[in-house]
Amino acid sequence: MTSTTESTRELLLSRIRDVADYPKPGVVFKDITPLLADPVAFTALTDALAELCVRHGATKIVGLEARGFILAAPVAVRAGIGFVPVRKAGKLPGATLSQTYELEYGSAEIEIHAEDLDADDRVMVIDDVLATGGTAEASLDLIRRAGAQVAGVAVLMELGFLAGRARLEPGLAGTPLEALITV
């Protein structure tokens, strides 16, 4: 667990809105837009994630499309390290590395510019939610294929009932997986 205080966790959680039956019936969507709109909560989140990056010796941050970009970019600025986007296939210009991964219904593909990472980089993966872990797992594969090291994975919120942690931990081999909030 991180050094994030209980009051910070409570603040963050209080700014996450549950939206029933979105995007389909039976799903309770965790909407972070109220958190982003609150400068005190957004700053607390940015500070907590930046502290994790510094603590784990990250030299670059990878943000996962799309909400991971919103969180990772200010964290990179706060921590004084580089930001590298992981995008859906076909969204990055030039040469990319791509990784296909399985979804509940089908598959998806993500890409990264390999030249943005090198063997000296320790990369922290940042996203808003850890659900089933598919996108995060694919990003770890991309980072390693680019020749960089994984410093860890940090998320605002882990949906524990979807077992994403269990999917990721074997591939992390002791590298930290930190969630500020677990629901």
Disulfide bonds with the S-S distance in Angstrom:
none
